[in-house]
Amino acid sequence: NEPKIDNSTQEPMNCTNHTAYVQCLPAPNITCKDHLGIEKVFTGHEVGFYKPIACRNVNGYSYKVAVALSLFLGWLGADRFYLGYPALGLLKFCTVGFCGIGSLIDFILISMQIVGPSDGSSYIIDYYGARLTRLTITNATFRKMQTYP
């Protein structure tokens, strides 16, 4: 099943610790044996298990509003004030967006979701919207050295 989406946050319902659980319904006539050896035949209407899916921490900052403020009022620093960076917002206001260059750079950084809210939360973006995922190198993802024959 698809997760139920909260309209205000655009994240799955009951998101805690960056994880939400979605009900999974096994196909009809599937027989499963649990850890005690008891067999159960599913009809397709019972919940078989709950699948964990990743969700993000959002705090009320809209991506669309941030991009619009950056595009139209970035030269006044409105985008930085909105995202919680008052010192940079004031600096942009006093220098007219660093003579326009800072406004252009901020527009690009906000549009690419590199600059986000100051509290470390994520933007509110439509669940099926233009969300970017940063790739990181972890123990699960690494670059394998190339070997030559």
C-alpha positions as a LaTeX table, in Angstrom:
\begin{tabular}{lrrr}
\hline
Residue & $x$ (\AA) & $y$ (\AA) & $z$ (\AA) \\
\hline
Asn1 & 0.00 & 0.00 & 0.00 \\
Glu2 & 0.98 & 3.60 & $-0.47$ \\
Pro3 & 1.50 & 5.54 & 2.77 \\
Lys4 & $-1.18$ & 7.96 & 3.97 \\
Ile5 & 0.22 & 11.46 & 3.46 \\
Asp6 & $-0.25$ & 14.31 & 5.94 \\
Asn7 & $-1.47$ & 17.33 & 3.95 \\
Ser8 & 0.31 & 19.89 & 6.13 \\
Thr9 & 3.75 & 18.26 & 6.12 \\
Gln10 & 3.57 & 16.24 & 2.86 \\
Glu11 & 5.25 & 13.37 & 4.72 \\
Pro12 & 3.83 & 9.96 & 5.65 \\
Met13 & 1.55 & 9.91 & 8.70 \\
Asn14 & 3.12 & 8.93 & 12.04 \\
Cys15 & 6.66 & 9.82 & 11.00 \\
Thr16 & 8.97 & 9.44 & 14.02 \\
Asn17 & 12.77 & 9.29 & 14.00 \\
His18 & 12.82 & 9.60 & 10.18 \\
Thr19 & 10.77 & 6.38 & 9.83 \\
Ala20 & 7.11 & 5.68 & 9.12 \\
Tyr21 & 5.44 & 2.28 & 8.88 \\
Val22 & 3.14 & 1.30 & 6.00 \\
Gln23 & 0.69 & $-1.60$ & 6.14 \\
Cys24 & 1.49 & $-4.42$ & 3.74 \\
Leu25 & $-1.29$ & $-6.76$ & 2.65 \\
Pro26 & $-0.17$ & $-10.16$ & 1.32 \\
Ala27 & $-1.86$ & $-11.43$ & $-1.84$ \\
Pro28 & $-4.88$ & $-13.73$ & $-1.39$ \\
Asn29 & $-4.20$ & $-17.42$ & $-0.66$ \\
Ile30 & $-0.63$ & $-16.79$ & 0.54 \\
Thr31 & 0.33 & $-19.12$ & 3.37 \\
Cys32 & 2.92 & $-17.96$ & 5.90 \\
Lys33 & 4.44 & $-19.77$ & 8.85 \\
Asp34 & 5.40 & $-17.67$ & 11.86 \\
His35 & 8.28 & $-18.25$ & 14.28 \\
Leu36 & 6.16 & $-20.71$ & 16.32 \\
Gly37 & 5.38 & $-22.83$ & 13.26 \\
Ile38 & 1.74 & $-21.74$ & 13.06 \\
Glu39 & 0.50 & $-21.41$ & 9.48 \\
Lys40 & $-1.83$ & $-18.61$ & 8.44 \\
Val41 & $-3.61$ & $-18.27$ & 5.09 \\
Phe42 & $-4.19$ & $-14.65$ & 4.05 \\
Thr43 & $-7.31$ & $-13.51$ & 2.19 \\
Gly44 & $-5.78$ & $-10.25$ & 0.95 \\
His45 & $-7.59$ & $-8.08$ & 3.51 \\
Glu46 & $-5.42$ & $-8.63$ & 6.62 \\
Val47 & $-2.22$ & $-6.77$ & 7.43 \\
Gly48 & 0.68 & $-9.15$ & 7.03 \\
Phe49 & 3.43 & $-6.84$ & 8.30 \\
Tyr50 & 4.43 & $-3.18$ & 8.53 \\
Lys51 & 7.14 & $-1.99$ & 6.14 \\
Pro52 & 9.42 & 0.80 & 7.41 \\
Ile53 & 9.89 & 3.68 & 4.96 \\
Ala54 & 12.09 & 6.76 & 5.30 \\
Cys55 & 10.52 & 10.15 & 5.99 \\
Arg56 & 11.95 & 13.61 & 6.62 \\
Asn57 & 11.77 & 16.08 & 9.51 \\
Val58 & 9.86 & 19.19 & 8.39 \\
Asn59 & 9.19 & 22.30 & 10.44 \\
Gly60 & 6.89 & 24.48 & 8.35 \\
Tyr61 & 9.27 & 25.93 & 5.75 \\
Ser62 & 7.82 & 25.62 & 2.26 \\
Tyr63 & 10.15 & 25.05 & $-0.68$ \\
Lys64 & 7.82 & 26.92 & $-3.06$ \\
Val65 & 7.71 & 29.98 & $-0.78$ \\
Ala66 & 11.50 & 29.99 & $-0.34$ \\
Val67 & 12.12 & 29.85 & $-4.10$ \\
Ala68 & 9.50 & 32.56 & $-4.80$ \\
Leu69 & 10.98 & 34.85 & $-2.14$ \\
Ser70 & 14.47 & 34.25 & $-3.49$ \\
Leu71 & 13.40 & 34.98 & $-7.06$ \\
Phe72 & 11.33 & 38.12 & $-6.43$ \\
Leu73 & 12.61 & 39.57 & $-3.14$ \\
Gly74 & 16.07 & 38.01 & $-2.87$ \\
Trp75 & 17.72 & 41.38 & $-3.42$ \\
Leu76 & 16.05 & 42.51 & $-0.14$ \\
Gly77 & 17.18 & 39.39 & 1.76 \\
Ala78 & 13.60 & 38.16 & 2.29 \\
Asp79 & 14.61 & 34.58 & 1.44 \\
Arg80 & 17.29 & 34.50 & 4.16 \\
Phe81 & 14.95 & 36.08 & 6.72 \\
Tyr82 & 12.30 & 33.45 & 5.87 \\
Leu83 & 14.76 & 30.56 & 6.24 \\
Gly84 & 15.99 & 31.83 & 9.63 \\
Tyr85 & 19.25 & 33.55 & 8.71 \\
Pro86 & 18.60 & 37.15 & 9.90 \\
Ala87 & 22.24 & 38.30 & 9.77 \\
Leu88 & 22.64 & 37.29 & 6.11 \\
Gly89 & 19.19 & 38.71 & 5.34 \\
Leu90 & 20.17 & 42.06 & 6.82 \\
Leu91 & 23.50 & 42.01 & 4.97 \\
Lys92 & 21.72 & 41.30 & 1.67 \\
Phe93 & 19.20 & 44.07 & 2.42 \\
Cys94 & 21.93 & 46.65 & 3.13 \\
Thr95 & 23.99 & 45.72 & 0.05 \\
Val96 & 21.00 & 45.22 & $-2.29$ \\
Gly97 & 21.71 & 41.52 & $-2.60$ \\
Phe98 & 25.48 & 42.04 & $-2.86$ \\
Cys99 & 24.81 & 44.10 & $-6.01$ \\
Gly100 & 22.65 & 41.29 & $-7.44$ \\
Ile101 & 25.36 & 38.64 & $-7.46$ \\
Gly102 & 24.47 & 37.31 & $-3.99$ \\
Ser103 & 20.80 & 37.19 & $-4.95$ \\
Leu104 & 21.58 & 35.07 & $-8.02$ \\
Ile105 & 23.82 & 32.73 & $-6.03$ \\
Asp106 & 21.20 & 32.36 & $-3.28$ \\
Phe107 & 18.49 & 31.65 & $-5.85$ \\
Ile108 & 20.59 & 28.85 & $-7.32$ \\
Leu109 & 21.47 & 27.43 & $-3.87$ \\
Ile110 & 17.86 & 27.49 & $-2.67$ \\
Ser111 & 16.51 & 26.08 & $-5.94$ \\
Met112 & 18.99 & 23.19 & $-5.76$ \\
Gln113 & 17.98 & 22.62 & $-2.09$ \\
Ile114 & 21.57 & 23.14 & $-0.94$ \\
Val115 & 20.53 & 25.95 & 1.42 \\
Gly116 & 17.67 & 24.94 & 3.67 \\
Pro117 & 16.03 & 26.14 & 6.88 \\
Ser118 & 18.44 & 27.19 & 9.61 \\
Asp119 & 16.99 & 24.74 & 12.15 \\
Gly120 & 18.25 & 21.77 & 10.10 \\
Ser121 & 14.78 & 20.61 & 9.06 \\
Ser122 & 13.78 & 19.84 & 5.48 \\
Tyr123 & 11.53 & 21.85 & 3.20 \\
Ile124 & 7.87 & 20.97 & 2.84 \\
Ile125 & 7.74 & 19.64 & $-0.73$ \\
Asp126 & 4.84 & 17.80 & $-2.35$ \\
Tyr127 & 5.24 & 14.08 & $-1.62$ \\
Tyr128 & 5.56 & 13.34 & $-5.34$ \\
Gly129 & 7.24 & 16.71 & $-6.04$ \\
Ala130 & 10.73 & 17.82 & $-7.08$ \\
Arg131 & 12.55 & 16.49 & $-4.05$ \\
Leu132 & 16.31 & 16.02 & $-4.22$ \\
Thr133 & 18.16 & 13.35 & $-2.28$ \\
Arg134 & 21.78 & 13.92 & $-1.35$ \\
Leu135 & 24.02 & 10.94 & $-1.97$ \\
Thr136 & 26.59 & 10.14 & 0.67 \\
Ile137 & 29.31 & 7.55 & 0.99 \\
Thr138 & 28.67 & 5.12 & 3.85 \\
Asn139 & 29.62 & 1.55 & 4.66 \\
Ala140 & 26.74 & 0.45 & 2.42 \\
Thr141 & 27.85 & 2.62 & $-0.52$ \\
Phe142 & 31.47 & 2.84 & $-1.53$ \\
Arg143 & 33.60 & 3.05 & $-4.64$ \\
Lys144 & 35.06 & $-0.27$ & $-5.62$ \\
Met145 & 38.58 & $-0.14$ & $-6.92$ \\
Gln146 & 38.88 & $-1.15$ & $-10.53$ \\
Thr147 & 40.99 & $-4.21$ & $-11.19$ \\
Tyr148 & 42.72 & $-4.84$ & $-14.46$ \\
Pro149 & 43.03 & $-8.38$ & $-15.87$ \\
\hline
\end{tabular}
